[in-house]
Amino acid sequence: MSTCYISVGDYVTVSAKIPKRLKELLDRYGVKPGPVIRRALEAEVRRRVLEEVERELKGLVDKLSVVSDEEVAELIREDRDRR
């Protein structure tokens, strides 16, 4: 599994409207929304990056599926002979 690294040098502020009752519960249980929101956003970005990579890989598999085993073997032989 690949890891998605996000630079932590610069920050921006994002805001969200939440129901008043949810805010009261956050306060009651001492939940700091910043870290929770950050983890959720990072997880969503990671999920979408993986989806994008999967789409790109599927495209490559589709393109490579038209190359015969004999062609692959020949290309490998040619590459080895050049070394």
mmCIF file of the N, C-alpha and C atoms, coordinates in Angstrom:
data_MODEL
# 
_entry.id   MODEL 
# 
loop_
_atom_site.group_PDB 
_atom_site.id 
_atom_site.type_symbol 
_atom_site.label_atom_id 
_atom_site.label_alt_id 
_atom_site.label_comp_id 
_atom_site.label_asym_id 
_atom_site.label_entity_id 
_atom_site.label_seq_id 
_atom_site.pdbx_PDB_ins_code 
_atom_site.Cartn_x 
_atom_site.Cartn_y 
_atom_site.Cartn_z 
_atom_site.occupancy 
_atom_site.B_iso_or_equiv 
_atom_site.pdbx_formal_charge 
_atom_site.auth_seq_id 
_atom_site.auth_comp_id 
_atom_site.auth_asym_id 
_atom_site.auth_atom_id 
_atom_site.pdbx_PDB_model_num 
ATOM 1   N N  . MET A 1 1  ? 0.846   -1.174  0.000   1.00 0.00 ? 1  MET A N  1 
ATOM 2   C CA . MET A 1 1  ? 0.000   0.000   0.000   1.00 0.00 ? 1  MET A CA 1 
ATOM 3   C C  . MET A 1 1  ? 0.889   1.234   0.000   1.00 0.00 ? 1  MET A C  1 
ATOM 4   N N  . SER A 1 2  ? 0.582   2.184   -0.857  1.00 0.00 ? 2  SER A N  1 
ATOM 5   C CA . SER A 1 2  ? 1.381   3.396   -0.904  1.00 0.00 ? 2  SER A CA 1 
ATOM 6   C C  . SER A 1 2  ? 0.924   4.363   0.179   1.00 0.00 ? 2  SER A C  1 
ATOM 7   N N  . THR A 1 3  ? 1.823   5.252   0.542   1.00 0.00 ? 3  THR A N  1 
ATOM 8   C CA . THR A 1 3  ? 1.512   6.232   1.570   1.00 0.00 ? 3  THR A CA 1 
ATOM 9   C C  . THR A 1 3  ? 1.423   7.599   0.921   1.00 0.00 ? 3  THR A C  1 
ATOM 10  N N  . CYS A 1 4  ? 0.441   8.341   1.314   1.00 0.00 ? 4  CYS A N  1 
ATOM 11  C CA . CYS A 1 4  ? 0.245   9.686   0.796   1.00 0.00 ? 4  CYS A CA 1 
ATOM 12  C C  . CYS A 1 4  ? 0.748   10.668  1.855   1.00 0.00 ? 4  CYS A C  1 
ATOM 13  N N  . TYR A 1 5  ? 1.815   11.380  1.554   1.00 0.00 ? 5  TYR A N  1 
ATOM 14  C CA . TYR A 1 5  ? 2.367   12.334  2.504   1.00 0.00 ? 5  TYR A CA 1 
ATOM 15  C C  . TYR A 1 5  ? 1.886   13.725  2.172   1.00 0.00 ? 5  TYR A C  1 
ATOM 16  N N  . ILE A 1 6  ? 1.532   14.461  3.207   1.00 0.00 ? 6  ILE A N  1 
ATOM 17  C CA . ILE A 1 6  ? 1.071   15.833  3.040   1.00 0.00 ? 6  ILE A CA 1 
ATOM 18  C C  . ILE A 1 6  ? 2.009   16.729  3.826   1.00 0.00 ? 6  ILE A C  1 
ATOM 19  N N  . SER A 1 7  ? 2.532   17.753  3.162   1.00 0.00 ? 7  SER A N  1 
ATOM 20  C CA . SER A 1 7  ? 3.433   18.686  3.816   1.00 0.00 ? 7  SER A CA 1 
ATOM 21  C C  . SER A 1 7  ? 2.703   19.389  4.952   1.00 0.00 ? 7  SER A C  1 
ATOM 22  N N  . VAL A 1 8  ? 3.365   19.507  6.089   1.00 0.00 ? 8  VAL A N  1 
ATOM 23  C CA . VAL A 1 8  ? 2.732   20.171  7.228   1.00 0.00 ? 8  VAL A CA 1 
ATOM 24  C C  . VAL A 1 8  ? 3.360   21.526  7.511   1.00 0.00 ? 8  VAL A C  1 
ATOM 25  N N  . GLY A 1 9  ? 4.104   22.052  6.572   1.00 0.00 ? 9  GLY A N  1 
ATOM 26  C CA . GLY A 1 9  ? 4.757   23.335  6.780   1.00 0.00 ? 9  GLY A CA 1 
ATOM 27  C C  . GLY A 1 9  ? 3.802   24.516  6.758   1.00 0.00 ? 9  GLY A C  1 
ATOM 28  N N  . ASP A 1 10 ? 2.874   24.514  5.849   1.00 0.00 ? 10 ASP A N  1 
ATOM 29  C CA . ASP A 1 10 ? 1.925   25.616  5.708   1.00 0.00 ? 10 ASP A CA 1 
ATOM 30  C C  . ASP A 1 10 ? 0.524   25.121  6.034   1.00 0.00 ? 10 ASP A C  1 
ATOM 31  N N  . TYR A 1 11 ? -0.238  25.962  6.672   1.00 0.00 ? 11 TYR A N  1 
ATOM 32  C CA . TYR A 1 11 ? -1.596  25.598  7.039   1.00 0.00 ? 11 TYR A CA 1 
ATOM 33  C C  . TYR A 1 11 ? -2.582  26.594  6.472   1.00 0.00 ? 11 TYR A C  1 
ATOM 34  N N  . VAL A 1 12 ? -3.775  26.133  6.205   1.00 0.00 ? 12 VAL A N  1 
ATOM 35  C CA . VAL A 1 12 ? -4.901  26.992  5.860   1.00 0.00 ? 12 VAL A CA 1 
ATOM 36  C C  . VAL A 1 12 ? -6.043  26.602  6.781   1.00 0.00 ? 12 VAL A C  1 
ATOM 37  N N  . THR A 1 13 ? -6.973  27.483  6.936   1.00 0.00 ? 13 THR A N  1 
ATOM 38  C CA . THR A 1 13 ? -8.122  27.210  7.788   1.00 0.00 ? 13 THR A CA 1 
ATOM 39  C C  . THR A 1 13 ? -9.315  26.838  6.920   1.00 0.00 ? 13 THR A C  1 
ATOM 40  N N  . VAL A 1 14 ? -9.976  25.767  7.306   1.00 0.00 ? 14 VAL A N  1 
ATOM 41  C CA . VAL A 1 14 ? -11.231 25.389  6.668   1.00 0.00 ? 14 VAL A CA 1 
ATOM 42  C C  . VAL A 1 14 ? -12.294 25.420  7.752   1.00 0.00 ? 14 VAL A C  1 
ATOM 43  N N  . SER A 1 15 ? -13.509 25.670  7.356   1.00 0.00 ? 15 SER A N  1 
ATOM 44  C CA . SER A 1 15 ? -14.567 25.708  8.362   1.00 0.00 ? 15 SER A CA 1 
ATOM 45  C C  . SER A 1 15 ? -15.747 24.875  7.878   1.00 0.00 ? 15 SER A C  1 
ATOM 46  N N  . ALA A 1 16 ? -16.545 24.457  8.830   1.00 0.00 ? 16 ALA A N  1 
ATOM 47  C CA . ALA A 1 16 ? -17.730 23.671  8.514   1.00 0.00 ? 16 ALA A CA 1 
ATOM 48  C C  . ALA A 1 16 ? -18.832 24.042  9.494   1.00 0.00 ? 16 ALA A C  1 
ATOM 49  N N  . LYS A 1 17 ? -20.028 24.075  8.989   1.00 0.00 ? 17 LYS A N  1 
ATOM 50  C CA . LYS A 1 17 ? -21.179 24.297  9.865   1.00 0.00 ? 17 LYS A CA 1 
ATOM 51  C C  . LYS A 1 17 ? -21.644 22.945  10.357  1.00 0.00 ? 17 LYS A C  1 
ATOM 52  N N  . ILE A 1 18 ? -21.844 22.844  11.667  1.00 0.00 ? 18 ILE A N  1 
ATOM 53  C CA . ILE A 1 18 ? -22.340 21.603  12.262  1.00 0.00 ? 18 ILE A CA 1 
ATOM 54  C C  . ILE A 1 18 ? -23.537 21.941  13.133  1.00 0.00 ? 18 ILE A C  1 
ATOM 55  N N  . PRO A 1 19 ? -24.402 20.972  13.367  1.00 0.00 ? 19 PRO A N  1 
ATOM 56  C CA . PRO A 1 19 ? -25.550 21.239  14.239  1.00 0.00 ? 19 PRO A CA 1 
ATOM 57  C C  . PRO A 1 19 ? -25.094 21.633  15.647  1.00 0.00 ? 19 PRO A C  1 
ATOM 58  N N  . LYS A 1 20 ? -25.861 22.508  16.247  1.00 0.00 ? 20 LYS A N  1 
ATOM 59  C CA . LYS A 1 20 ? -25.546 23.003  17.595  1.00 0.00 ? 20 LYS A CA 1 
ATOM 60  C C  . LYS A 1 20 ? -25.401 21.843  18.575  1.00 0.00 ? 20 LYS A C  1 
ATOM 61  N N  . ARG A 1 21 ? -26.281 20.851  18.463  1.00 0.00 ? 21 ARG A N  1 
ATOM 62  C CA . ARG A 1 21 ? -26.247 19.703  19.381  1.00 0.00 ? 21 ARG A CA 1 
ATOM 63  C C  . ARG A 1 21 ? -24.929 18.944  19.258  1.00 0.00 ? 21 ARG A C  1 
ATOM 64  N N  . LEU A 1 22 ? -24.431 18.812  18.030  1.00 0.00 ? 22 LEU A N  1 
ATOM 65  C CA . LEU A 1 22 ? -23.145 18.132  17.840  1.00 0.00 ? 22 LEU A CA 1 
ATOM 66  C C  . LEU A 1 22 ? -22.029 18.914  18.523  1.00 0.00 ? 22 LEU A C  1 
ATOM 67  N N  . LYS A 1 23 ? -22.044 20.231  18.405  1.00 0.00 ? 23 LYS A N  1 
ATOM 68  C CA . LYS A 1 23 ? -21.032 21.065  19.066  1.00 0.00 ? 23 LYS A CA 1 
ATOM 69  C C  . LYS A 1 23 ? -21.110 20.894  20.573  1.00 0.00 ? 23 LYS A C  1 
ATOM 70  N N  . GLU A 1 24 ? -22.319 20.837  21.100  1.00 0.00 ? 24 GLU A N  1 
ATOM 71  C CA . GLU A 1 24 ? -22.483 20.641  22.544  1.00 0.00 ? 24 GLU A CA 1 
ATOM 72  C C  . GLU A 1 24 ? -21.888 19.296  22.978  1.00 0.00 ? 24 GLU A C  1 
ATOM 73  N N  . LEU A 1 25 ? -22.117 18.272  22.171  1.00 0.00 ? 25 LEU A N  1 
ATOM 74  C CA . LEU A 1 25 ? -21.565 16.947  22.502  1.00 0.00 ? 25 LEU A CA 1 
ATOM 75  C C  . LEU A 1 25 ? -20.046 16.926  22.387  1.00 0.00 ? 25 LEU A C  1 
ATOM 76  N N  . LEU A 1 26 ? -19.512 17.609  21.384  1.00 0.00 ? 26 LEU A N  1 
ATOM 77  C CA . LEU A 1 26 ? -18.049 17.709  21.263  1.00 0.00 ? 26 LEU A CA 1 
ATOM 78  C C  . LEU A 1 26 ? -17.469 18.333  22.522  1.00 0.00 ? 26 LEU A C  1 
ATOM 79  N N  . ASP A 1 27 ? -18.085 19.422  22.967  1.00 0.00 ? 27 ASP A N  1 
ATOM 80  C CA . ASP A 1 27 ? -17.626 20.095  24.183  1.00 0.00 ? 27 ASP A CA 1 
ATOM 81  C C  . ASP A 1 27 ? -17.778 19.183  25.408  1.00 0.00 ? 27 ASP A C  1 
ATOM 82  N N  . ARG A 1 28 ? -18.922 18.540  25.503  1.00 0.00 ? 28 ARG A N  1 
ATOM 83  C CA . ARG A 1 28 ? -19.197 17.670  26.656  1.00 0.00 ? 28 ARG A CA 1 
ATOM 84  C C  . ARG A 1 28 ? -18.155 16.574  26.799  1.00 0.00 ? 28 ARG A C  1 
ATOM 85  N N  . TYR A 1 29 ? -17.757 15.982  25.665  1.00 0.00 ? 29 TYR A N  1 
ATOM 86  C CA . TYR A 1 29 ? -16.807 14.872  25.711  1.00 0.00 ? 29 TYR A CA 1 
ATOM 87  C C  . TYR A 1 29 ? -15.364 15.294  25.460  1.00 0.00 ? 29 TYR A C  1 
ATOM 88  N N  . GLY A 1 30 ? -15.145 16.584  25.369  1.00 0.00 ? 30 GLY A N  1 
ATOM 89  C CA . GLY A 1 30 ? -13.784 17.088  25.203  1.00 0.00 ? 30 GLY A CA 1 
ATOM 90  C C  . GLY A 1 30 ? -13.136 16.721  23.877  1.00 0.00 ? 30 GLY A C  1 
ATOM 91  N N  . VAL A 1 31 ? -13.957 16.576  22.850  1.00 0.00 ? 31 VAL A N  1 
ATOM 92  C CA . VAL A 1 31 ? -13.436 16.221  21.529  1.00 0.00 ? 31 VAL A CA 1 
ATOM 93  C C  . VAL A 1 31 ? -12.979 17.491  20.828  1.00 0.00 ? 31 VAL A C  1 
ATOM 94  N N  . LYS A 1 32 ? -11.730 17.508  20.433  1.00 0.00 ? 32 LYS A N  1 
ATOM 95  C CA . LYS A 1 32 ? -11.206 18.640  19.675  1.00 0.00 ? 32 LYS A CA 1 
ATOM 96  C C  . LYS A 1 32 ? -11.457 18.341  18.198  1.00 0.00 ? 32 LYS A C  1 
ATOM 97  N N  . PRO A 1 33 ? -12.241 19.182  17.519  1.00 0.00 ? 33 PRO A N  1 
ATOM 98  C CA . PRO A 1 33 ? -12.621 18.866  16.145  1.00 0.00 ? 33 PRO A CA 1 
ATOM 99  C C  . PRO A 1 33 ? -11.462 18.909  15.143  1.00 0.00 ? 33 PRO A C  1 
ATOM 100 N N  . GLY A 1 34 ? -10.461 19.719  15.390  1.00 0.00 ? 34 GLY A N  1 
ATOM 101 C CA . GLY A 1 34 ? -9.359  19.867  14.428  1.00 0.00 ? 34 GLY A CA 1 
ATOM 102 C C  . GLY A 1 34 ? -8.714  18.545  14.041  1.00 0.00 ? 34 GLY A C  1 
ATOM 103 N N  . PRO A 1 35 ? -8.208  17.782  15.025  1.00 0.00 ? 35 PRO A N  1 
ATOM 104 C CA . PRO A 1 35 ? -7.566  16.508  14.669  1.00 0.00 ? 35 PRO A CA 1 
ATOM 105 C C  . PRO A 1 35 ? -8.520  15.511  14.016  1.00 0.00 ? 35 PRO A C  1 
ATOM 106 N N  . VAL A 1 36 ? -9.778  15.508  14.445  1.00 0.00 ? 36 VAL A N  1 
ATOM 107 C CA . VAL A 1 36 ? -10.767 14.583  13.872  1.00 0.00 ? 36 VAL A CA 1 
ATOM 108 C C  . VAL A 1 36 ? -11.020 14.946  12.413  1.00 0.00 ? 36 VAL A C  1 
ATOM 109 N N  . ILE A 1 37 ? -11.211 16.223  12.148  1.00 0.00 ? 37 ILE A N  1 
ATOM 110 C CA . ILE A 1 37 ? -11.457 16.697  10.784  1.00 0.00 ? 37 ILE A CA 1 
ATOM 111 C C  . ILE A 1 37 ? -10.238 16.410  9.912   1.00 0.00 ? 37 ILE A C  1 
ATOM 112 N N  . ARG A 1 38 ? -9.049  16.688  10.427  1.00 0.00 ? 38 ARG A N  1 
ATOM 113 C CA . ARG A 1 38 ? -7.812  16.464  9.672   1.00 0.00 ? 38 ARG A CA 1 
ATOM 114 C C  . ARG A 1 38 ? -7.693  14.999  9.267   1.00 0.00 ? 38 ARG A C  1 
ATOM 115 N N  . ARG A 1 39 ? -7.919  14.077  10.228  1.00 0.00 ? 39 ARG A N  1 
ATOM 116 C CA . ARG A 1 39 ? -7.829  12.639  9.916   1.00 0.00 ? 39 ARG A CA 1 
ATOM 117 C C  . ARG A 1 39 ? -8.866  12.240  8.878   1.00 0.00 ? 39 ARG A C  1 
ATOM 118 N N  . ALA A 1 40 ? -10.076 12.760  9.006   1.00 0.00 ? 40 ALA A N  1 
ATOM 119 C CA . ALA A 1 40 ? -11.132 12.418  8.050   1.00 0.00 ? 40 ALA A CA 1 
ATOM 120 C C  . ALA A 1 40 ? -10.793 12.924  6.651   1.00 0.00 ? 40 ALA A C  1 
ATOM 121 N N  . LEU A 1 41 ? -10.282 14.137  6.564   1.00 0.00 ? 41 LEU A N  1 
ATOM 122 C CA . LEU A 1 41 ? -9.914  14.692  5.260   1.00 0.00 ? 41 LEU A CA 1 
ATOM 123 C C  . LEU A 1 41 ? -8.741  13.920  4.649   1.00 0.00 ? 41 LEU A C  1 
ATOM 124 N N  . GLU A 1 42 ? -7.754  13.585  5.469   1.00 0.00 ? 42 GLU A N  1 
ATOM 125 C CA . GLU A 1 42 ? -6.617  12.806  4.969   1.00 0.00 ? 42 GLU A CA 1 
ATOM 126 C C  . GLU A 1 42 ? -7.070  11.438  4.473   1.00 0.00 ? 42 GLU A C  1 
ATOM 127 N N  . ALA A 1 43 ? -7.984  10.800  5.209   1.00 0.00 ? 43 ALA A N  1 
ATOM 128 C CA . ALA A 1 43 ? -8.485  9.484   4.798   1.00 0.00 ? 43 ALA A CA 1 
ATOM 129 C C  . ALA A 1 43 ? -9.247  9.593   3.477   1.00 0.00 ? 43 ALA A C  1 
ATOM 130 N N  . GLU A 1 44 ? -10.046 10.634  3.314   1.00 0.00 ? 44 GLU A N  1 
ATOM 131 C CA . GLU A 1 44 ? -10.804 10.811  2.078   1.00 0.00 ? 44 GLU A CA 1 
ATOM 132 C C  . GLU A 1 44 ? -9.874  11.060  0.894   1.00 0.00 ? 44 GLU A C  1 
ATOM 133 N N  . VAL A 1 45 ? -8.857  11.890  1.095   1.00 0.00 ? 45 VAL A N  1 
ATOM 134 C CA . VAL A 1 45 ? -7.900  12.152  0.020   1.00 0.00 ? 45 VAL A CA 1 
ATOM 135 C C  . VAL A 1 45 ? -7.152  10.865  -0.335  1.00 0.00 ? 45 VAL A C  1 
ATOM 136 N N  . ARG A 1 46 ? -6.723  10.115  0.671   1.00 0.00 ? 46 ARG A N  1 
ATOM 137 C CA . ARG A 1 46 ? -6.024  8.848   0.434   1.00 0.00 ? 46 ARG A CA 1 
ATOM 138 C C  . ARG A 1 46 ? -6.910  7.888   -0.375  1.00 0.00 ? 46 ARG A C  1 
ATOM 139 N N  . ARG A 1 47 ? -8.199  7.805   -0.023  1.00 0.00 ? 47 ARG A N  1 
ATOM 140 C CA . ARG A 1 47 ? -9.139  6.938   -0.731  1.00 0.00 ? 47 ARG A CA 1 
ATOM 141 C C  . ARG A 1 47 ? -9.256  7.351   -2.200  1.00 0.00 ? 47 ARG A C  1 
ATOM 142 N N  . ARG A 1 48 ? -9.351  8.652   -2.438  1.00 0.00 ? 48 ARG A N  1 
ATOM 143 C CA . ARG A 1 48 ? -9.503  9.130   -3.816  1.00 0.00 ? 48 ARG A CA 1 
ATOM 144 C C  . ARG A 1 48 ? -8.228  8.957   -4.623  1.00 0.00 ? 48 ARG A C  1 
ATOM 145 N N  . VAL A 1 49 ? -7.077  9.136   -3.997  1.00 0.00 ? 49 VAL A N  1 
ATOM 146 C CA . VAL A 1 49 ? -5.800  8.892   -4.686  1.00 0.00 ? 49 VAL A CA 1 
ATOM 147 C C  . VAL A 1 49 ? -5.717  7.428   -5.100  1.00 0.00 ? 49 VAL A C  1 
ATOM 148 N N  . LEU A 1 50 ? -6.091  6.525   -4.195  1.00 0.00 ? 50 LEU A N  1 
ATOM 149 C CA . LEU A 1 50 ? -6.065  5.099   -4.520  1.00 0.00 ? 50 LEU A CA 1 
ATOM 150 C C  . LEU A 1 50 ? -7.032  4.768   -5.653  1.00 0.00 ? 50 LEU A C  1 
ATOM 151 N N  . GLU A 1 51 ? -8.215  5.379   -5.653  1.00 0.00 ? 51 GLU A N  1 
ATOM 152 C CA . GLU A 1 51 ? -9.158  5.180   -6.749  1.00 0.00 ? 51 GLU A CA 1 
ATOM 153 C C  . GLU A 1 51 ? -8.554  5.621   -8.080  1.00 0.00 ? 51 GLU A C  1 
ATOM 154 N N  . GLU A 1 52 ? -7.873  6.772   -8.056  1.00 0.00 ? 52 GLU A N  1 
ATOM 155 C CA . GLU A 1 52 ? -7.257  7.292   -9.273  1.00 0.00 ? 52 GLU A CA 1 
ATOM 156 C C  . GLU A 1 52 ? -6.168  6.344   -9.772  1.00 0.00 ? 52 GLU A C  1 
ATOM 157 N N  . VAL A 1 53 ? -5.340  5.852   -8.866  1.00 0.00 ? 53 VAL A N  1 
ATOM 158 C CA . VAL A 1 53 ? -4.272  4.920   -9.236  1.00 0.00 ? 53 VAL A CA 1 
ATOM 159 C C  . VAL A 1 53 ? -4.882  3.639   -9.808  1.00 0.00 ? 53 VAL A C  1 
ATOM 160 N N  . GLU A 1 54 ? -5.942  3.145   -9.191  1.00 0.00 ? 54 GLU A N  1 
ATOM 161 C CA . GLU A 1 54 ? -6.601  1.937   -9.699  1.00 0.00 ? 54 GLU A CA 1 
ATOM 162 C C  . GLU A 1 54 ? -7.126  2.148   -11.116 1.00 0.00 ? 54 GLU A C  1 
ATOM 163 N N  . ARG A 1 55 ? -7.724  3.318   -11.382 1.00 0.00 ? 55 ARG A N  1 
ATOM 164 C CA . ARG A 1 55 ? -8.219  3.615   -12.735 1.00 0.00 ? 55 ARG A CA 1 
ATOM 165 C C  . ARG A 1 55 ? -7.068  3.632   -13.732 1.00 0.00 ? 55 ARG A C  1 
ATOM 166 N N  . GLU A 1 56 ? -5.951  4.269   -13.344 1.00 0.00 ? 56 GLU A N  1 
ATOM 167 C CA . GLU A 1 56 ? -4.796  4.342   -14.239 1.00 0.00 ? 56 GLU A CA 1 
ATOM 168 C C  . GLU A 1 56 ? -4.215  2.954   -14.490 1.00 0.00 ? 56 GLU A C  1 
ATOM 169 N N  . LEU A 1 57 ? -4.145  2.132   -13.443 1.00 0.00 ? 57 LEU A N  1 
ATOM 170 C CA . LEU A 1 57 ? -3.628  0.773   -13.610 1.00 0.00 ? 57 LEU A CA 1 
ATOM 171 C C  . LEU A 1 57 ? -4.531  -0.052  -14.514 1.00 0.00 ? 57 LEU A C  1 
ATOM 172 N N  . LYS A 1 58 ? -5.840  0.115   -14.365 1.00 0.00 ? 58 LYS A N  1 
ATOM 173 C CA . LYS A 1 58 ? -6.762  -0.622  -15.225 1.00 0.00 ? 58 LYS A CA 1 
ATOM 174 C C  . LYS A 1 58 ? -6.535  -0.231  -16.679 1.00 0.00 ? 58 LYS A C  1 
ATOM 175 N N  . GLY A 1 59 ? -6.317  1.050   -16.911 1.00 0.00 ? 59 GLY A N  1 
ATOM 176 C CA . GLY A 1 59 ? -6.032  1.505   -18.273 1.00 0.00 ? 59 GLY A CA 1 
ATOM 177 C C  . GLY A 1 59 ? -4.762  0.881   -18.825 1.00 0.00 ? 59 GLY A C  1 
ATOM 178 N N  . LEU A 1 60 ? -3.743  0.778   -17.979 1.00 0.00 ? 60 LEU A N  1 
ATOM 179 C CA . LEU A 1 60 ? -2.491  0.154   -18.415 1.00 0.00 ? 60 LEU A CA 1 
ATOM 180 C C  . LEU A 1 60 ? -2.684  -1.333  -18.687 1.00 0.00 ? 60 LEU A C  1 
ATOM 181 N N  . VAL A 1 61 ? -3.424  -2.005  -17.825 1.00 0.00 ? 61 VAL A N  1 
ATOM 182 C CA . VAL A 1 61 ? -3.685  -3.433  -18.010 1.00 0.00 ? 61 VAL A CA 1 
ATOM 183 C C  . VAL A 1 61 ? -4.418  -3.644  -19.324 1.00 0.00 ? 61 VAL A C  1 
ATOM 184 N N  . ASP A 1 62 ? -5.412  -2.798  -19.603 1.00 0.00 ? 62 ASP A N  1 
ATOM 185 C CA . ASP A 1 62 ? -6.147  -2.913  -20.855 1.00 0.00 ? 62 ASP A CA 1 
ATOM 186 C C  . ASP A 1 62 ? -5.220  -2.743  -22.053 1.00 0.00 ? 62 ASP A C  1 
ATOM 187 N N  . LYS A 1 63 ? -4.307  -1.779  -21.980 1.00 0.00 ? 63 LYS A N  1 
ATOM 188 C CA . LYS A 1 63 ? -3.373  -1.546  -23.081 1.00 0.00 ? 63 LYS A CA 1 
ATOM 189 C C  . LYS A 1 63 ? -2.377  -2.696  -23.216 1.00 0.00 ? 63 LYS A C  1 
ATOM 190 N N  . LEU A 1 64 ? -1.909  -3.208  -22.086 1.00 0.00 ? 64 LEU A N  1 
ATOM 191 C CA . LEU A 1 64 ? -0.921  -4.285  -22.135 1.00 0.00 ? 64 LEU A CA 1 
ATOM 192 C C  . LEU A 1 64 ? -1.534  -5.623  -22.528 1.00 0.00 ? 64 LEU A C  1 
ATOM 193 N N  . SER A 1 65 ? -2.827  -5.772  -22.356 1.00 0.00 ? 65 SER A N  1 
ATOM 194 C CA . SER A 1 65 ? -3.465  -7.050  -22.658 1.00 0.00 ? 65 SER A CA 1 
ATOM 195 C C  . SER A 1 65 ? -3.407  -7.376  -24.148 1.00 0.00 ? 65 SER A C  1 
ATOM 196 N N  . VAL A 1 66 ? -3.179  -6.390  -24.995 1.00 0.00 ? 66 VAL A N  1 
ATOM 197 C CA . VAL A 1 66 ? -3.095  -6.641  -26.429 1.00 0.00 ? 66 VAL A CA 1 
ATOM 198 C C  . VAL A 1 66 ? -1.707  -7.089  -26.855 1.00 0.00 ? 66 VAL A C  1 
ATOM 199 N N  . VAL A 1 67 ? -0.743  -7.055  -25.951 1.00 0.00 ? 67 VAL A N  1 
ATOM 200 C CA . VAL A 1 67 ? 0.620   -7.496  -26.256 1.00 0.00 ? 67 VAL A CA 1 
ATOM 201 C C  . VAL A 1 67 ? 0.698   -8.993  -25.966 1.00 0.00 ? 67 VAL A C  1 
ATOM 202 N N  . SER A 1 68 ? 1.121   -9.754  -26.961 1.00 0.00 ? 68 SER A N  1 
ATOM 203 C CA . SER A 1 68 ? 1.168   -11.207 -26.803 1.00 0.00 ? 68 SER A CA 1 
ATOM 204 C C  . SER A 1 68 ? 2.342   -11.620 -25.914 1.00 0.00 ? 68 SER A C  1 
ATOM 205 N N  . ASP A 1 69 ? 2.253   -12.827 -25.369 1.00 0.00 ? 69 ASP A N  1 
ATOM 206 C CA . ASP A 1 69 ? 3.347   -13.374 -24.551 1.00 0.00 ? 69 ASP A CA 1 
ATOM 207 C C  . ASP A 1 69 ? 4.624   -13.478 -25.370 1.00 0.00 ? 69 ASP A C  1 
ATOM 208 N N  . GLU A 1 70 ? 4.487   -13.835 -26.638 1.00 0.00 ? 70 GLU A N  1 
ATOM 209 C CA . GLU A 1 70 ? 5.663   -13.956 -27.509 1.00 0.00 ? 70 GLU A CA 1 
ATOM 210 C C  . GLU A 1 70 ? 6.355   -12.609 -27.687 1.00 0.00 ? 70 GLU A C  1 
ATOM 211 N N  . GLU A 1 71 ? 5.548   -11.548 -27.839 1.00 0.00 ? 71 GLU A N  1 
ATOM 212 C CA . GLU A 1 71 ? 6.121   -10.202 -27.977 1.00 0.00 ? 71 GLU A CA 1 
ATOM 213 C C  . GLU A 1 71 ? 6.873   -9.805  -26.716 1.00 0.00 ? 71 GLU A C  1 
ATOM 214 N N  . VAL A 1 72 ? 6.295   -10.108 -25.570 1.00 0.00 ? 72 VAL A N  1 
ATOM 215 C CA . VAL A 1 72 ? 6.937   -9.784  -24.297 1.00 0.00 ? 72 VAL A CA 1 
ATOM 216 C C  . VAL A 1 72 ? 8.258   -10.532 -24.189 1.00 0.00 ? 72 VAL A C  1 
ATOM 217 N N  . ALA A 1 73 ? 8.253   -11.810 -24.503 1.00 0.00 ? 73 ALA A N  1 
ATOM 218 C CA . ALA A 1 73 ? 9.480   -12.616 -24.439 1.00 0.00 ? 73 ALA A CA 1 
ATOM 219 C C  . ALA A 1 73 ? 10.539  -12.052 -25.370 1.00 0.00 ? 73 ALA A C  1 
ATOM 220 N N  . GLU A 1 74 ? 10.138  -11.667 -26.575 1.00 0.00 ? 74 GLU A N  1 
ATOM 221 C CA . GLU A 1 74 ? 11.080  -11.106 -27.541 1.00 0.00 ? 74 GLU A CA 1 
ATOM 222 C C  . GLU A 1 74 ? 11.673  -9.791  -27.027 1.00 0.00 ? 74 GLU A C  1 
ATOM 223 N N  . LEU A 1 75 ? 10.835  -8.937  -26.453 1.00 0.00 ? 75 LEU A N  1 
ATOM 224 C CA . LEU A 1 75 ? 11.322  -7.662  -25.903 1.00 0.00 ? 75 LEU A CA 1 
ATOM 225 C C  . LEU A 1 75 ? 12.303  -7.895  -24.758 1.00 0.00 ? 75 LEU A C  1 
ATOM 226 N N  . ILE A 1 76 ? 12.028  -8.881  -23.926 1.00 0.00 ? 76 ILE A N  1 
ATOM 227 C CA . ILE A 1 76 ? 12.936  -9.196  -22.815 1.00 0.00 ? 76 ILE A CA 1 
ATOM 228 C C  . ILE A 1 76 ? 14.266  -9.692  -23.360 1.00 0.00 ? 76 ILE A C  1 
ATOM 229 N N  . ARG A 1 77 ? 14.212  -10.580 -24.371 1.00 0.00 ? 77 ARG A N  1 
ATOM 230 C CA . ARG A 1 77 ? 15.458  -11.082 -24.980 1.00 0.00 ? 77 ARG A CA 1 
ATOM 231 C C  . ARG A 1 77 ? 16.278  -9.939  -25.566 1.00 0.00 ? 77 ARG A C  1 
ATOM 232 N N  . GLU A 1 78 ? 15.607  -9.049  -26.297 1.00 0.00 ? 78 GLU A N  1 
ATOM 233 C CA . GLU A 1 78 ? 16.311  -7.913  -26.896 1.00 0.00 ? 78 GLU A CA 1 
ATOM 234 C C  . GLU A 1 78 ? 16.959  -7.045  -25.831 1.00 0.00 ? 78 GLU A C  1 
ATOM 235 N N  . ASP A 1 79 ? 16.240  -6.811  -24.739 1.00 0.00 ? 79 ASP A N  1 
ATOM 236 C CA . ASP A 1 79 ? 16.780  -5.987  -23.667 1.00 0.00 ? 79 ASP A CA 1 
ATOM 237 C C  . ASP A 1 79 ? 18.001  -6.663  -23.034 1.00 0.00 ? 79 ASP A C  1 
ATOM 238 N N  . ARG A 1 80 ? 17.940  -7.949  -22.811 1.00 0.00 ? 80 ARG A N  1 
ATOM 239 C CA . ARG A 1 80 ? 19.060  -8.688  -22.217 1.00 0.00 ? 80 ARG A CA 1 
ATOM 240 C C  . ARG A 1 80 ? 20.260  -8.678  -23.157 1.00 0.00 ? 80 ARG A C  1 
ATOM 241 N N  . ASP A 1 81 ? 20.022  -8.813  -24.449 1.00 0.00 ? 81 ASP A N  1 
ATOM 242 C CA . ASP A 1 81 ? 21.119  -8.836  -25.418 1.00 0.00 ? 81 ASP A CA 1 
ATOM 243 C C  . ASP A 1 81 ? 21.849  -7.490  -25.471 1.00 0.00 ? 81 ASP A C  1 
ATOM 244 N N  . ARG A 1 82 ? 21.136  -6.410  -25.208 1.00 0.00 ? 82 ARG A N  1 
ATOM 245 C CA . ARG A 1 82 ? 21.771  -5.079  -25.238 1.00 0.00 ? 82 ARG A CA 1 
ATOM 246 C C  . ARG A 1 82 ? 22.686  -4.835  -24.045 1.00 0.00 ? 82 ARG A C  1 
ATOM 247 N N  . ARG A 1 83 ? 22.528  -5.610  -22.999 1.00 0.00 ? 83 ARG A N  1 
ATOM 248 C CA . ARG A 1 83 ? 23.324  -5.387  -21.774 1.00 0.00 ? 83 ARG A CA 1 
ATOM 249 C C  . ARG A 1 83 ? 24.677  -5.938  -21.884 1.00 0.00 ? 83 ARG A C  1 
# 
